[in-house]
């Protein structure tokens, strides 16, 4: 049951030393900083806590997100962005060493994946990595479906169906994977982003905190909150993005805590 008693909320948050923060819909929305987000980081600083940004969105490299956060006034110490693409790259390097990858993704993602050691190719691929490609066209979809239909290993960065923007939502990875499945009859062999274990292991390695010391905070029940409650972290829902309060009762994912926005947690941190 989601906690509502003030003392119980304060006690639940007292164990959290590191908050893993979703970005779109949680800290900012489109190009607009959500009110109170920087105040929340200041409150963490005052109370001896820290945070890392963790995003499923693989349409941009982590360095792009870090630059964006700095432009919004976020201190450098919080700009070590953990992404589903990082988790996917480490998975591919471990499971397909020395093999060639066909990447469905933006040029920035391709550069980041090559920088992490993946060998990318258009022809003669050994496996497929599908990311959130906002430069998607029909020729790319035909090529990736050809590879997947032929039986190549199929790795996906994350499962989100929609990406929030200031004006609504745009189709995300879940929609791309649905297209692929409709054409090929195959689901991804493995998904690395929230709510799956791959990105959790990435966060553990990058932060050094135990699962019991971390909270996953986000605006989606089926990715953000599920990542927390299914892997031993505190799962916190904020209602500043995709999920509305009425959605909670219809979900099989039950958040530990619910707030309108990040800054509503501040009174319970001291």
Beta strands, then each sheet from edge to edge (+ up, - down):
strand 1: 18-21
strand 2: 28-29
strand 3: 32-33
strand 4: 50-55
strand 5: 82-83
strand 6: 100-104
strand 7: 119-120
strand 8: 127-130
strand 9: 153-156
strand 10: 162-165
strand 11: 168-171
strand 12: 190-191
strand 13: 214-218
strand 14: 234-238
strand 15: 257-259
sheet 1: 5+ 4+ 1+ 13+ 14+ 15+
sheet 2: 2+ 3-
sheet 3: 7+ 6+ 8+ 9+ 12+
sheet 4: 10+ 11-
end
